[in-house]
């Protein structure tokens, strides 16, 4: 038999958390068909891994690439990190089911301009993704704020019973058409007025469909623990798996709180399916939020519609130039984007290393001066935190960005290297692996990602994208349960 692709001499990290092993990996069509020592095998394409690491393609569980997978299907910021699948529709904002008549509400404007919101059904969006033929796979959540935008005349209040029913109809249709589940962004001003009574029937609809509920908590600052309790209760009552988005202790007054937050997550996970995601940086990035304006942290403006000339400048410098307070300067800059240096390194490391956390970039691809996480999150975990700081074994780092993510989001036959799984693969050289994106120069490809294969096709090789765009829309299937709070034992580092 002549295989389509044969990767020889690889150190295989299969995604399970177990130690790597030396093997050849053969691909036929879209799937892995053989793993082992195959000295006499032949293939149309033979790649010598030269003892580099071969891992399942990384799954970015927290992205805002909703419209970019259609408008910029090459998806270089993700391919160059070794990412083969993105989960879009996070933080309550999604491109579907949405059509807009006028301005794009904040923070939906993170996804694009008004012309980018043209998918009145999830099926329309999914078909548009398939037609665009992106380089990577796409799986999508439906955003709660996006649902609100379709049925409410004002965000500054709770939805009525009739409006909740209308949202539920839209959500159920999207779930039937393949959406993974529901996301919320209850901290944002256009969702913060939604009480638990608004969320409960929507989350319950997701539970009945077998989907997942992810939430940007109502409060990531002093009210973090109470916001976590709200999320646990809503998900438990709705009988739905929960993922807390980018779990963090934001604000200088809350630094040192990661241990308590993680203990609360562990306790909840003993009784319900609960996980979180995390990005490996101590700064967040979003639209410029007046509620986060403070002199306790550094805030850098990344874009401003009325004052584009102020981009890439600290808010405090802009305020000084304008002879006004930080808050007044922020008001004049809006709508705008910002990077907030509001976390402690120790807290972030605790969350990142915890067995219940997955890796998500939370990158903002439409920001003209994005946070470096857009281009560097996954190599940073592997190189800086695993290899250099030994925060976690390499096997555990890979598990957090592959099999754990696939299991939590129902991505069947993804996130693992085994016979029969889809051939989504990343080959990397751990010795030279490095995230090169910085806050000063954030648009920069990582070093050391040598090859990326998506659905059996070579998508990225030796620093260049190929012409084989073989990603597709991944519609929801049955989720694989991982209920234990310590679902996989940590393995000793083997590299």
C-alpha positions as CSV (number, residue, x, y, z in Angstrom):
1,X,0.0,0.0,0.0
2,X,1.2,3.5,-0.8
3,X,0.1,6.0,1.8
4,X,-0.7,9.6,1.1
5,X,1.7,10.9,3.7
6,X,4.3,9.2,5.9
7,X,6.0,11.0,8.7
8,X,9.1,9.1,9.8
9,X,11.2,9.3,13.0
10,X,8.8,11.4,15.1
11,X,8.7,11.8,18.8
12,X,5.0,11.3,19.1
13,X,3.1,13.2,21.8
14,X,-0.3,11.6,21.3
15,X,-2.3,14.2,23.4
16,X,-3.2,11.8,26.2
17,X,-0.7,13.2,28.7
18,X,1.4,10.0,28.5
19,X,5.1,10.2,27.6
20,X,6.2,10.5,24.0
21,X,7.3,7.6,22.0
22,X,9.3,7.1,18.7
23,X,7.2,6.1,15.7
24,X,6.3,6.6,12.1
25,X,2.8,8.0,11.4
26,X,1.0,7.2,8.1
27,X,-2.0,9.1,6.7
28,X,-4.5,8.0,4.1
29,X,-7.1,10.6,3.1
30,X,-8.1,12.6,6.0
31,X,-7.2,10.2,8.8
32,X,-4.3,8.5,10.5
33,X,-4.2,4.9,9.3
34,X,-1.0,3.5,10.9
35,X,1.4,4.3,13.8
36,X,4.6,2.3,14.5
37,X,7.8,1.3,12.9
38,X,7.4,1.1,9.1
39,X,10.8,0.8,7.5
40,X,9.4,-0.5,4.2
41,X,6.4,1.7,3.9
42,X,6.1,4.1,0.9
43,X,4.0,7.2,0.5
44,X,3.3,10.0,-2.0
45,X,4.8,12.4,0.5
46,X,7.4,11.4,3.0
47,X,8.5,13.7,5.7
48,X,11.5,13.0,8.0
49,X,10.6,14.4,11.4
50,X,14.3,14.0,12.5
51,X,13.2,13.2,16.1
52,X,11.2,16.4,16.4
53,X,7.9,16.3,18.3
54,X,4.7,15.4,16.5
55,X,1.6,16.4,18.4
56,X,-2.1,16.6,17.5
57,X,-2.9,19.9,15.9
58,X,-3.6,22.5,18.7
59,X,-7.2,23.5,19.4
60,X,-7.7,27.1,20.3
61,X,-10.8,27.0,22.4
62,X,-11.1,30.7,22.9
63,X,-11.0,32.9,19.7
64,X,-12.8,35.8,18.1
65,X,-12.0,34.6,14.5
66,X,-15.6,34.4,13.6
67,X,-15.5,36.5,10.5
68,X,-11.8,36.2,9.8
69,X,-12.0,32.5,8.9
70,X,-14.2,33.8,6.0
71,X,-12.4,37.1,5.1
72,X,-8.8,35.9,5.7
73,X,-9.1,32.1,5.3
74,X,-5.3,31.6,5.2
75,X,-5.4,32.2,9.0
76,X,-1.7,32.7,9.4
77,X,-1.8,33.8,13.0
78,X,-3.1,30.4,13.9
79,X,-1.3,28.1,11.4
80,X,2.1,29.5,12.4
81,X,1.4,28.5,16.0
82,X,0.5,24.9,15.1
83,X,-3.3,25.5,15.6
84,X,-5.5,23.4,13.4
85,X,-8.9,24.1,14.9
86,X,-10.5,27.3,16.4
87,X,-13.6,27.7,18.5
88,X,-15.3,30.9,17.7
89,X,-18.3,32.7,19.2
90,X,-16.9,33.3,22.6
91,X,-17.6,36.0,25.3
92,X,-21.3,36.3,24.2
93,X,-20.4,37.6,20.7
94,X,-20.8,35.6,17.5
95,X,-21.3,36.4,13.8
96,X,-24.5,34.3,13.7
97,X,-27.4,34.2,13.9
98,X,-27.1,38.0,13.3
99,X,-28.1,40.7,10.9
100,X,-27.7,44.3,11.8
101,X,-29.4,47.4,10.4
102,X,-27.0,50.1,11.8
103,X,-24.0,50.3,14.1
104,X,-22.3,47.2,15.5
105,X,-22.9,47.1,19.3
106,X,-19.9,46.9,21.6
107,X,-18.2,44.4,22.0
108,X,-19.6,42.7,18.8
109,X,-17.5,45.3,17.0
110,X,-14.4,43.2,17.9
111,X,-15.6,40.7,15.2
112,X,-15.8,43.2,12.3
113,X,-17.9,45.9,10.7
114,X,-21.6,45.9,9.9
115,X,-21.1,44.2,6.5
116,X,-19.6,41.2,8.3
117,X,-22.8,40.5,10.2
118,X,-24.9,39.0,7.4
119,X,-25.7,35.5,8.6
120,X,-29.3,35.3,9.8
121,X,-29.0,31.7,10.6
122,X,-26.2,29.5,11.9
123,X,-26.5,27.4,8.8
124,X,-25.8,30.4,6.6
125,X,-22.6,31.1,8.6
126,X,-21.5,27.4,8.6
127,X,-22.0,27.3,4.8
128,X,-20.0,30.5,4.4
129,X,-17.2,29.0,6.3
130,X,-17.2,25.9,4.2
131,X,-17.3,28.0,1.0
132,X,-14.3,30.1,2.1
133,X,-12.2,26.9,2.6
134,X,-10.2,28.1,5.5
135,X,-6.8,26.6,6.3
136,X,-8.0,25.4,9.7
137,X,-11.1,23.8,11.1
138,X,-13.8,26.0,12.7
139,X,-16.3,25.2,15.4
140,X,-18.7,27.8,16.7
141,X,-20.7,28.9,19.7
142,X,-23.7,31.2,19.6
143,X,-23.2,34.4,21.6
144,X,-25.8,35.6,24.1
145,X,-25.2,39.3,23.3
146,X,-25.6,38.5,19.6
147,X,-29.0,36.9,20.4
148,X,-30.0,40.0,22.4
149,X,-29.1,42.2,19.4
150,X,-31.7,40.4,17.3
151,X,-34.7,40.6,19.7
152,X,-34.2,43.7,22.0
153,X,-34.6,47.4,21.3
154,X,-32.3,48.2,24.3
155,X,-29.5,46.3,26.0
156,X,-29.8,48.4,29.2
157,X,-32.4,46.1,30.8
158,X,-33.3,42.5,31.3
159,X,-35.0,40.7,28.4
160,X,-38.8,40.3,28.7
161,X,-40.4,36.8,28.7
162,X,-41.3,37.2,25.1
163,X,-37.7,38.3,24.2
164,X,-36.2,35.3,26.1
165,X,-38.5,33.0,24.1
166,X,-37.5,34.6,20.9
167,X,-33.8,34.2,21.8
168,X,-34.5,30.6,22.7
169,X,-36.0,29.9,19.3
170,X,-32.9,31.3,17.5
171,X,-30.6,29.4,19.8
172,X,-32.4,26.1,19.4
173,X,-32.3,26.5,15.6
174,X,-28.6,27.2,15.7
175,X,-28.0,24.1,17.9
176,X,-30.0,22.0,15.5
177,X,-27.8,23.3,12.7
178,X,-24.6,22.4,14.4
179,X,-23.6,25.1,16.9
180,X,-21.5,23.8,19.8
181,X,-23.5,25.7,22.4
182,X,-23.9,29.1,24.0
183,X,-21.4,31.7,25.2
184,X,-22.0,34.7,27.4
185,X,-20.1,37.9,28.2
186,X,-21.9,39.1,31.3
187,X,-19.2,41.6,32.2
188,X,-19.9,43.7,29.1
189,X,-22.3,46.6,29.3
190,X,-24.6,45.1,26.6
191,X,-25.1,41.9,28.6
192,X,-24.5,42.9,32.3
193,X,-28.2,43.7,32.7
194,X,-29.1,40.1,31.9
195,X,-30.1,38.4,35.2
196,X,-29.8,34.7,35.9
197,X,-33.5,34.4,35.0
198,X,-32.7,35.4,31.5
199,X,-29.8,33.0,31.2
200,X,-31.4,30.0,32.8
201,X,-33.8,29.0,29.9
202,X,-31.1,29.6,27.3
203,X,-28.6,27.5,29.2
204,X,-31.2,24.8,29.7
205,X,-31.8,24.6,26.0
206,X,-28.1,24.0,25.5
207,X,-28.2,21.2,28.1
208,X,-31.1,19.5,26.4
209,X,-29.2,19.5,23.1
210,X,-26.0,18.1,24.5
211,X,-24.0,21.3,23.9
212,X,-21.6,23.3,26.1
213,X,-21.9,26.6,28.0
214,X,-19.0,29.0,28.2
215,X,-19.0,32.3,30.0
216,X,-16.9,35.4,30.4
217,X,-17.9,35.9,34.0
218,X,-20.0,38.8,35.2
219,X,-17.1,39.9,37.3
220,X,-13.4,39.0,37.1
221,X,-12.3,41.5,39.7
222,X,-13.4,41.8,43.4
223,X,-16.6,39.9,42.7
224,X,-14.9,36.9,41.0
225,X,-15.9,34.2,43.4
226,X,-19.6,35.3,43.4
227,X,-19.6,35.4,39.6
228,X,-18.1,31.8,39.6
229,X,-20.9,30.7,41.9
230,X,-23.5,32.2,39.5
231,X,-21.9,30.3,36.6
232,X,-21.8,27.0,38.4
233,X,-25.5,27.3,39.5
234,X,-26.7,28.3,36.0
235,X,-24.8,25.4,34.4
236,X,-25.8,22.9,37.0
237,X,-29.5,23.8,36.8
238,X,-29.3,23.6,33.1
239,X,-27.5,20.3,33.2
240,X,-24.8,21.5,30.8
241,X,-21.0,21.3,30.9
242,X,-19.4,24.6,31.9
243,X,-16.2,26.3,30.6
244,X,-15.2,29.5,32.4
245,X,-13.5,31.8,29.8
246,X,-10.0,33.1,30.5
247,X,-10.2,32.5,34.3
248,X,-8.2,35.3,36.0
249,X,-7.9,37.5,39.1
250,X,-8.1,40.9,37.5
251,X,-7.2,44.1,39.2
252,X,-4.2,44.7,41.6
253,X,-6.5,44.4,44.6
254,X,-7.3,40.8,43.6
255,X,-3.8,39.5,43.0
256,X,-3.0,36.4,44.9
257,X,-6.6,35.0,44.6
258,X,-6.0,32.2,42.1
259,X,-5.7,29.5,44.7
260,X,-9.1,30.3,46.1
261,X,-10.7,30.5,42.7
262,X,-9.2,27.2,41.6
263,X,-10.3,25.5,44.8
264,X,-13.8,26.7,44.0
265,X,-13.5,25.3,40.5
266,X,-12.3,21.9,41.9
267,X,-15.2,21.7,44.3
268,X,-17.7,22.4,41.6
269,X,-16.0,19.9,39.3
270,X,-16.7,17.1,41.8
271,X,-20.4,17.6,41.2
272,X,-20.7,18.9,37.6
273,X,-18.6,19.1,34.4
274,X,-16.6,22.3,34.9
275,X,-13.4,23.5,33.3
276,X,-11.7,26.8,32.3
277,X,-9.4,28.2,29.7
278,X,-6.4,30.5,30.1
279,X,-4.0,32.5,28.0
280,X,-0.3,32.7,29.0
281,X,0.0,36.4,29.6
282,X,-0.6,38.9,32.4
283,X,-2.5,41.4,30.2
284,X,-5.9,41.3,28.8
285,X,-7.3,43.0,25.7
286,X,-10.7,44.1,24.6
287,X,-12.6,47.3,23.8
288,X,-11.9,50.3,26.1
289,X,-14.1,49.8,29.1
290,X,-14.6,52.8,31.4
291,X,-15.2,50.4,34.3
292,X,-11.6,49.2,34.0
293,X,-10.0,52.6,33.8
294,X,-7.7,53.0,36.8
295,X,-4.2,54.4,37.6
296,X,-3.3,51.1,39.3
297,X,-2.3,49.4,36.1
298,X,-0.8,50.2,32.7
299,X,-3.5,50.6,30.0
300,X,-2.4,50.9,26.3
301,X,-4.7,52.1,23.6
302,X,-4.6,49.9,20.5
303,X,-7.1,51.7,18.4
304,X,-9.6,54.7,18.6
305,X,-12.2,55.7,16.0
306,X,-12.2,59.4,16.9
307,X,-8.5,59.6,17.6
308,X,-6.6,57.0,15.6
309,X,-3.4,59.0,16.1
310,X,-3.4,57.9,19.8
311,X,-3.1,54.2,19.0
312,X,-0.1,52.4,20.6
313,X,0.1,55.0,23.4
314,X,-0.4,54.6,27.2
315,X,-3.7,56.0,28.3
316,X,-1.9,58.0,31.1
317,X,0.2,59.8,28.5
318,X,-2.8,60.7,26.4
319,X,-4.6,62.0,29.5
320,X,-1.5,64.1,30.4
321,X,-1.2,65.5,26.9
322,X,-4.9,66.4,27.0
323,X,-4.7,67.8,30.5
324,X,-7.6,65.7,31.8
325,X,-8.3,62.7,34.0
326,X,-7.8,59.1,32.8
327,X,-11.6,58.6,32.7
328,X,-12.3,61.7,30.7
329,X,-9.5,60.8,28.2
330,X,-11.0,57.3,27.9
331,X,-14.4,58.8,27.2
332,X,-13.0,61.0,24.4
333,X,-11.2,58.0,22.9
334,X,-14.3,55.7,22.6
335,X,-15.0,53.6,20.8
336,X,-11.5,52.2,21.2
337,X,-9.5,49.2,22.1
338,X,-7.1,48.6,24.9
339,X,-4.6,46.3,26.5
340,X,-4.9,46.1,30.3
341,X,-1.9,44.9,32.3
342,X,-4.2,43.8,35.2
343,X,-3.0,40.3,36.3
344,X,-0.1,38.9,38.3
345,X,2.3,36.4,36.9
346,X,1.9,34.0,39.9
347,X,-1.9,33.9,39.5
348,X,-1.7,33.3,35.8
349,X,0.8,30.5,36.2
350,X,-1.4,28.7,38.8
351,X,-4.4,28.8,36.4
352,X,-2.4,27.8,33.4
353,X,-0.9,24.8,35.2
354,X,-4.1,23.5,36.7
355,X,-5.4,20.2,35.3
356,X,-8.8,21.7,34.7
357,X,-7.6,24.5,32.4
358,X,-7.3,24.5,28.7
359,X,-5.3,26.9,26.5
360,X,-7.1,29.6,24.5
361,X,-5.5,32.6,22.8
362,X,-8.4,35.1,23.1
363,X,-6.6,36.9,20.3
364,X,-8.3,39.8,18.5
365,X,-7.5,39.5,14.8
366,X,-9.3,42.7,13.8
367,X,-7.3,44.9,16.2
368,X,-4.7,46.9,14.2
369,X,-2.2,46.5,17.0
370,X,-3.2,43.3,18.7
371,X,-2.2,41.7,21.9
372,X,0.7,39.3,21.2
373,X,-1.4,36.3,22.3
374,X,-3.0,36.4,18.8
375,X,0.3,35.1,17.3
376,X,2.1,33.6,20.2
377,X,-0.1,31.9,22.8
378,X,0.5,28.2,22.0
379,X,4.3,28.3,21.4
380,X,4.6,30.4,24.6
381,X,3.0,27.7,26.7
382,X,5.3,25.0,25.2
383,X,8.5,26.9,25.1
384,X,8.5,29.5,27.9
385,X,6.3,27.8,30.5
386,X,7.0,24.1,29.9
387,X,10.5,24.0,28.5
388,X,12.1,27.0,30.2
389,X,10.2,27.4,33.5
390,X,9.2,23.7,33.9
391,X,5.8,24.9,35.1
392,X,4.3,21.7,33.7
393,X,5.5,18.7,31.8
394,X,5.5,18.9,28.0
395,X,3.0,16.1,27.9
396,X,0.6,18.0,30.1
397,X,1.0,21.2,28.1
398,X,0.1,19.4,24.9
399,X,-2.9,17.6,26.6
400,X,-4.2,21.1,27.6
401,X,-4.3,22.2,24.0
402,X,-5.4,19.0,22.3
403,X,-7.3,16.1,23.8
404,X,-8.8,18.0,26.8
405,X,-10.1,20.7,24.5
406,X,-11.5,18.2,22.0
407,X,-13.3,16.3,24.8
408,X,-14.8,19.4,26.3
409,X,-16.1,20.8,23.1
410,X,-17.3,17.6,21.4
411,X,-14.7,17.5,18.6
412,X,-14.9,13.9,17.8
413,X,-11.7,12.2,16.6
414,X,-9.7,15.4,17.1
415,X,-7.0,16.3,19.5
416,X,-5.3,12.8,19.6
417,X,-2.8,10.9,17.5
418,X,-4.3,7.4,17.1
419,X,-5.4,5.2,14.2
420,X,-8.7,6.4,12.9
421,X,-8.4,10.0,14.2
422,X,-8.4,12.9,11.8
423,X,-4.9,13.8,10.6
424,X,-4.6,17.2,12.3
425,X,-1.0,17.3,13.2
426,X,1.8,19.8,14.3
427,X,5.5,19.1,14.0
428,X,7.7,21.3,16.2
429,X,11.4,21.6,17.2
430,X,11.3,22.2,20.9
431,X,14.9,23.3,21.0
432,X,14.2,26.4,18.9
433,X,10.5,26.9,19.6
434,X,9.8,30.5,20.6
435,X,6.9,32.9,20.5
436,X,8.4,36.1,18.9
437,X,5.3,38.3,19.2
438,X,5.6,41.1,21.8
439,X,3.5,44.0,23.0
440,X,5.7,46.4,20.9
441,X,5.7,44.2,17.8
442,X,2.8,41.8,18.1
443,X,2.4,40.6,14.5
444,X,5.2,38.0,14.3
445,X,5.2,34.3,13.5
446,X,6.6,31.9,16.1
447,X,9.9,30.0,15.5
448,X,10.1,26.3,15.6
449,X,6.7,25.2,14.1
450,X,8.0,23.2,11.2
451,X,4.8,21.6,9.8
452,X,1.1,21.7,10.2
453,X,-1.3,19.1,8.6
454,X,-5.1,19.7,8.6
455,X,-7.4,16.9,7.6
456,X,-4.5,15.0,6.0
457,X,-3.3,17.9,3.9
458,X,-0.1,19.8,4.3
459,X,-1.2,23.3,5.3
460,X,2.1,24.9,6.5
461,X,5.6,23.7,5.9
462,X,9.0,25.2,6.7
463,X,7.7,28.7,7.3
464,X,5.3,29.0,4.4
465,X,1.7,28.4,3.9
466,X,0.7,25.9,1.1
467,X,-2.1,26.1,-1.4
468,X,-3.9,23.2,0.3
469,X,-6.6,24.8,2.4
470,X,-8.5,21.8,3.8
471,X,-10.1,23.2,7.0
472,X,-13.9,22.9,7.4
473,X,-16.8,23.7,9.7
474,X,-17.1,21.2,12.5
475,X,-20.7,20.9,13.5
476,X,-21.7,19.7,16.9
477,X,-21.6,16.0,17.7
478,X,-21.9,14.1,21.0
479,X,-19.4,15.4,23.6
480,X,-16.9,13.0,25.2
481,X,-17.2,13.3,29.0
482,X,-14.2,14.0,31.3
483,X,-15.8,14.5,34.7
484,X,-12.9,14.0,37.1
485,X,-11.3,17.3,38.4
486,X,-7.9,15.7,37.9
487,X,-9.0,13.9,34.8
488,X,-5.5,13.0,33.7
489,X,-2.5,12.4,36.0
490,X,0.5,14.6,35.3
491,X,3.5,12.8,33.8
492,X,7.1,13.4,34.4
493,X,8.8,15.6,31.9
494,X,10.6,13.5,29.3
495,X,12.4,16.1,27.3
